[in-house]
Amino acid sequence: MSDAAPHLTSEQLEAFGEELDAIRARVVADLGERDADYIGRVIRVQRGLEVAGRGLLFVGFLPPAWFAGTAALSLSKILDNMEIGHNVMHGQYDWMKDPQLNGKTFEWDTVCPADQWRHSHNYMHHTYTNIVGKDRDIGYAVVRVSEQQPWSVSSLGNPLYAALLATFFQYGVALHDLETERIATGEITLSERREMAEAVWRKVRAQTLKDYVFFPLLSGPSFPLVLAGNATANLVRNLWAFTIIFCGHFPDGTLEFTEDEAENETRGEWYYRQLLGSANLSGSKLFHVLAGNLSHQIEHHLFPDLPAHRYAEISVEVREICNRFAIPYNSGPLRTQFGSVVGKIVKLALPPPPAKVRGLAGSLAKLAPGRLRGPRDSREDSETDLAASGERSDTAVGASRELVAIF
């Protein structure tokens, strides 16, 4: 953690955690028809966009129909991935007792098996957010996004790796829990991950057959146009998801932590780490919906199992609390945050100057072990809360206008 971060006393951290706990308790007590109606509307719009998109692509020999169909299908896949799939699998709607919105069993329209994502994301990432060596979402084991990640000659390809990850993001996410980088170095063997690899292959095969064989064949002579439209929609969804996720975790001002710093955290310290390691994006209501409300990444990391459409109103309170405790609240427009992410990726492709290497080593050596430490039972409470959330986790033009009208 950077020395630029404010260092709160134990009493301040406890008070900080209590205020955030109070926000969570109040929202949980208020969950009801408003939230059920919201997710129901989003699912209906998503399904309408998918039907409209696939139907328009069947007459894609008319250029306006192809462009409208591709746009509708792209929006459908974005909603399914971001506002529905991601949030439902966090258990945000488990309280409804609706089997179709059960976070433990929900499956989404992407090649990553939901069960593997629930482990790598809900548990590993949200428990160990931005802890170098524990949170594998730091660069997805592909991109160097932190000075604490060692530099090597291969790091020179950082911008290329990022571009490839963005283009094929759903496949990067699918391979994430396999720990392919450890397989490549021989730390683990493929046979140890065979069952997981087979699950990934089954999902990849099903998605490939659906988008690149079944629907194109169903269209008859429009086969190449439907194939191109489906491929474009998947590409748009990949690029959008990559952009939102990287802007929420790696822009300037977000911090990484060592394992020692996060050892034996209290609840307040866990909140503090989540906040310092996340960043928000400002934008319109429609922008937030299409981002799955992960544009409020700070609030999502503080309250991963609360319905994401509540984050906008919660963010007002969180920002006010941060101001009182003099804690930085990282938020900015997409162009600013994404620009800083790109700048960081390019910068970290280059070897650090010798003085920087020595300075970093010295800073890490001087870090007081357990700077964020607290009683063991509080750490366990924190992990239990997140694990439970993971276990709970562990739905064209006309439709687009309807989307704008609803939100």
N, C-alpha and C positions, 0 to 999 in steps of 0.2 A: 504494500500500500504506500502511496506517495506521502512524503512528509507534508505536502501541501494540503492534505485532507485535515479538517479540524479534528482535534482529539478531545472527545467528550469524556467527562468523568463518569465513573460507574453510576452515580446518582442521576446524572443527565441521561445516560443511555437507558436506565430503567424507566425514567419518566417518558422518554421518547417512545420506548416500546409500549408503555401503557396507553399512550395517546393513540397509537396506531391500532392496538388491540381493541380500543373502544370504537374506532371507526368500523373495524371488521365486524364486531359484535352487533353494532347498530344495523349494518347493511344485511347481515344474515337474518336478523329479526324481521326485516322489512321485505324479504323475498316473497314473491307471490305472483298474482295475475299479470302484473306489468311485465315481469321478466319472462313468464311463459308466453305471453302474447308476442313479445319481441322476437324470441328465438323461432316461434312459429312463423312469423312474417318473413324472417330471413330465409328459412327453409323453403317456404312457398316461392319466394322470389328466385332463389337459387335453382329450384327445379324448373320454374318457368323459363329462366334464361337458358338452361340446358336443353329443354325441349325446343325452344325457339331457335337456338344456335344450331343444333343438329338438323332441324328441319330446313333451315335456310341454306345450310351447306349442301343439302341434297339438290338444290337448284343453284349451286355455286357457279354454274356456267354463266349466270348473270352476275357481273362484277359487284354491283351493290349488294346482292344477296350473299356473296362470298365474304365480303368485308363485314357486313352486319352479322352474319352467322359466326364468323371467327371471333368478333368482338363479344358477342353474347356468350359464346362458349368459354372464352377467356375469363369473363366476369364470373361465370358459373363456377369455374374451377377455383378461382381466387376465393370466392365466398365459401365454397366447400372446404378448402384447405385452411383458411385463416379464421373466419368468424364462426364457422360451424365446427369443423373437425378438431382444430387445435383446442378450442375452448370447451367443447363438449367432453373431449378426452381428459381435460383437466378436472372433470367432475363438477363443472360449474352449474350443471342442471340436474345433478343426481337427486337433489331434493324433490324433484317433480315426480320421481318414481315411474317415469316413462321409459319402457324398455328400449325405444328407439333413440333415447338420449342418455343411455347408460354409459358413463365414462369408461367403465371396465370392458365393455364389449363393442363399443362403436368402432366402425371401420370407415376409412376415408378414401377419397378418389386420388390416390397417389401410390407410388410403388413401394413406399416404406410400410412394412407390416405394423399395424397399430400397436400391438403388444410390445414390439421392440422400441417403438417411439415412446411409449409410456414409461419404459425403463430409462432410456438414454436421456430423455427430456424431462419428464415429470419428476423423476427421482434424482438422477445424477446431476443434471444441470441446475434444477431449482434448489437442490440441497447444497451443492458446492459451487454456486454461482461465482465465476471469475476467480476461482482458486486454481492457480497454475499447477498442473500435475493431477488435478482431480476433475475439473470441469473440461470435458473434451469438446464442448461447444466453443472453446476459445480457438477460433480459426478452423474448427472442424478437422483438426489434425492434418490440415492441408495448407492453410494460409497462416503466415506469421503475422500476428496482430498485436503482439506484446513484446516489449524489450526483455521480459523475463523468459521468453522462449529463445533458446540458443540459436545463434545464427550459424549457417553453414553455406557452402557454395551453392547448394540447391536453392537457398533462399532467394537468389537472384531471379528466380522464376516466379516470385510472389505475385506480381500483377497478372501473369498468365494463369497461375493456379486459381486466383480469385475469379478471373473471367470464365474459366472452365467450370468452376464450382457453381457460379451463378447460372450458367447456361444449362447445366445438368443437375440443378440443385436437388430435385427429388431423388435422384440416384445417389447423390452424396449423402443425403439424409438416410436413405435406405441402407447404405453400407456403414453408417456411423457406429451402430451398436456392435458391429462385427469386429471393430478395432483392427481394420485392415492394415494400419501402419505397424501394429505389433506383430501381425502375421508376416508382413514383409521383412521385419528385422529378426524373425525367428523367436521372439519372446513367447509367442503362443503358436500353435499349429492350426491349420485349417480344419483338421479333424475335430479339434476342440470346439469349433464354431460351426460344425457341419449342420446341425439341426437348425441353427439360425440362418445359415446360408441357404438352406433348402426352402425355408419360409420366405426369404427375400426373393428367391428365384420364382416361387409359385406366384407371388404378388406381382413381380415384374412381368411374368408371362401373361397373367390375367389382364393386367392393364394394357400391355402391348397388343394382345389379341383384340381387346375391346376397341381401342382407339385407332389402331393401324391395320386391322384386318376386318373385324365384324362390321363396323359402321361404314368403312369405305366399300366393302363388298355389297352391303345392303343398298348402297346408292347406285349400283350398276355403272353406267357410263361416267358418272361423276366421281368414280373411285379416286383418281389422282387429286381432284379438288378437295374432296372430303379428307383424304390423307394429309394434304398440306394444311388444311384448316385445323385439324386436330393437333398436328405437330406444332403449329403456330400458337394455338391456345395453351398447350403444355409449356412451351417456351416462355410465353408471357407470364404465366403463373410462376414458373421457376424464377425468372428475373425479378418479379415483384416480391416474392417471398424472401429471396436472398437480400434484396435491398432493405426491406422493412426490418428483417432480423439483424442484419449487420449494423444498421443505423441505430438499433435499440441497445446494442452491446459494445460497439467498438469505436464510436466517434471520440474526438478529443474530449478529455475531462472524465471519461470512465476509468475506473481503477481496477487493477488486478491485485490478488492477495496471495500470500504464501500459506502453506498448510499450517504452519505454526501460528500465524496471525488469527486463523479461524478456529483454532482448537479450543474446545470447551466454551463455545459462545453462549451467552445468555440470549434470551429472546430479543432484547433491545439491540444487542450487537449483531444478531442475524439480520434484523431489519436494516441496521446501519450499513452492513455490507451489501445487501441487496440494492439499496438506494444508490450507494456510491458506484456500483458496478453497472448501472443501467442509465438509459437516456430516453427522453421522449421526443416525439415529432409533433409539431403544431400543424394544424390544417383544418379543413372543413369537416362537417359531420359525415358527409359521404366518404371523404378520405379516411376517416377513422374506421368506418364500417368496413371498407375494402381492405384496410390494414388489419382486420380482425381485432381492432382496438389495441393491437400491440404497438400502436403509435404512442400509447400510454404504457410504455414498457416498465417504467418505475413502479406504477401502481400494480401492474401485472406481477412483478417480482415480489412486491409486498403482499399481495393478496391473490395468489394464482388460482384459487378455487372460487372466487367471487365472479358472478357474471360480468364479462368484459365490458358490456355496454354501460355498466355503472362507473367505469374508471374515470370518465370525463368529469363527473360531479365529485368523485372522491379526490381527484387531482387538485381541486381547489383547496381542500382541507390539508392535503399532504404538503402542498407548496407553502401554505401558511405556517404549518408546524416546522418545516425546514427553515423558513425565515427566522422563526423565533429561536431555533437552536443553532443558527448560523451554519447550516449544512447546505452545500451547493445543490441546486436542483437543476439538472442538466436537461434543457429543452431548447429546441430550435426547429426551423423549417427543414423540409426534406433536402433541399439543395445544399444547405449549410452542413447538416449532419452527414449527408452522403459524401460531400466534398471532403470533409475531414477524414472519413473512412478511407476514401481513395488515396488521399495524401499519406495516411498512415501506412497503408499497404505498400505504396511505392517507397516510402522512406525506410520501412523495415526490410525491404528487399536488399538494401545496401548494408555492408558490414559496418558495425558501430566503430567510431574512431577509438583508438587505444585508450585515450583518457576516459571516454565514456564507459568502456568495459571495466576499467579499474574502479571508476566511481560507482558503477552499478554493483560490482562485487562488494565494495566497501559498504555500500548502503544496506545490502542484504545481510552482510555479516553483522552489522550493528543493530539490525532489527531486534527489538526485545521479544523473545519468544512469548507467544500468547498475548500480544498487545490488545487483542479483543477478547481476552479470555474471561470466563465467568464460571459459575458452578456447573459441575457435570450434569446435574439433573435438568438444568435449563437447556443445555445442549440437546439432551435426549428428548425433551419436550418439543424443541424446535424441529428436530429430525422426524419425530413421530408425526407432528402436524403435516410436514411435507410428504412423508411417506404415505400417510393416509390420503392426502390429496392425490398422490400418484396412483394409489390403489383404486381410488374412485374413478380415476381417469382411465388406473391399472385395473345441412340438410342444406326480336332482339331489340331492337330499338325500343319497341313498346315496353318490353320488360325492363329495360334500362331506365326508361322514364318513370316506371312504377317504383323502381329502386330509389330514385331521387325523391319521388313524392313521399315515399314512406319514411325515409330517414332525413 
